[in-house]
Each structure stands twice: as C-alpha cells, then as structure tokens.
C-alpha cells in the first residue's frame, strides 16, 4: 500500500495559499486606491473584479485545502466543513467559527452570482474581510511552521 504524504500535501497547499495571498494583497492595494464610488472606469472595474475573484479563491484554498491538510496531519477525521472550521478555531487560526462563516458566505455570494453588477453589492464587505483573511493566513502559516521542523 502506498503511503500518503500528508506533510508534502500540506506544504504544497501552503505554497498555493502563499501565492494566492501575494496576488490578493496586490489586488487589494490597487483597489484600496480606487475605493468605493458610484462609477468606475473599465480598468477600475477589471481590477475590482480581479480582487473579488482572488478573494474567493484564497478563501477556498484556506478552508478546503490548508485547514483540511492540517486536520490530516493531526489525524483528525475528515468531517464536515463545520468540523474543519471548529478545529481551526480551537487551534487559534480564526477568531471564531462565525468569522469564517461570514467570509465563506461572502465567497458563496461571489461564486454564485452571475450579474457583474453584484460587485458593487459586495465591495464594502470585501474591503472589510480581506484584512481578516490576511490575518488568518498569517496565523495559519505560523501554526504550520511546527511541521517544517518535525521528522518524517
């Protein structure tokens, strides 16, 4: 039977998250300068749309890849998304399960909305939640560093 490389999977997922955070941070800095206003140029709209998309992708990577990889490293049962989030809260990676629910709800609104005008409805929330996502990713990276030193 082939041995599953839990550490390798976690490391790969961390790398993907780090890249995603880099690009999200870049978009966030650009879009903070644009700000929230009643009308946008085409270039500004493109930048905002990119920001919203990167927010959704980063949220998915964090919850579905990295948090689940940590669970596997720590021999936790697969469980539901709620189980994953509750364990992340117990590890101190998120302030509360409610915080992550709000971020995931926003991600779901983004992914399931097909009108481009919805961006205007979510921008304020996006600007509020992105710094929280950066903080969660930072805490998660620090938490995972303990696996860098451990022996296979």
Order of alpha helices (4+ residues) and beta strands (2+ residues): alpha-alpha-alpha-alpha-alpha-alpha-alpha
